Amino acid sequence: MTTPPKPDIALEIVSNPIYLCAVREMINLSAKRLGFADAQASQVALAVDEAIVNVMKHGYERRLDGRIWLRMTPLTTPSPDTQGPQGPQGPQVTGLEIVIEDEAKQVDPDQIKGRDLEDIRPGGLGVHIIREVMDEVRYEKRTSGGMRLTMVKQQASDRSTNNARPNPCAHANRDEHGRT
């Protein structure tokens, strides 16, 4: 049995929107450093932001003391023995896996759906955005309570790259403290 790789980043935050910008920036900059194009890095940051906002708003019902855990693991393939400018090259990053867990109220994963896009009104597009931007999206109930969201984005994927927001901290519908 293969042990899953340990995440490169593991973060625990409280469900306070004031921390959203820091999480978006960390994800965006990390994705860029791992080789994602600017547009894809922004998309990943947007998907993470939408997922955490949903936990805060719907799971914890805007409580500020709920716990949220985020893990980010680069997905890699072994690279041939090639020499780079600074010596042997390591594995090539091909994608990212991001897991978000909480202890908020559980919901049936089959009931997590974005609203109808024909219903034109502000807000309510988080699940739709997450599913459009990421290559794989899986919601699960945790056995200990709460939910787990696993999202995967491959670098080679070109899904929705033209719709990325250039600055992950300039998120619409939020005030200077990240509140919706």
HELIX and SHEET records of a PDB file:
HELIX    1   1 PRO A   17  TYR A   19  5                                   3    
HELIX    2   2 LEU A   20  ARG A   33  1                                  14    
HELIX    3   3 ASP A   38  ASN A   54  1                                  17    
HELIX    4   4 VAL A   55  GLY A   59  3                                   5    
HELIX    5   5 PRO A  109  GLN A  111  5                                   3    
HELIX    6   6 GLY A  126  VAL A  133  1                                   8    
HELIX    7   7 THR A  161  ASN A  163  5                                   3    
SHEET    1   A 5 ILE A   9  VAL A  14  0                                        
SHEET    2   A 5 ARG A  67  THR A  77 -1                                        
SHEET    3   A 5 GLN A  92  ASP A 102 -1                                        
SHEET    4   A 5 MET A 147  GLN A 154 -1                                        
SHEET    5   A 5 GLU A 136  LYS A 141 -1                                        
SHEET    1   B 2 GLN A  83  GLY A  84  0                                        
SHEET    2   B 2 GLY A  87  PRO A  88 -1                                        
END                                                                             
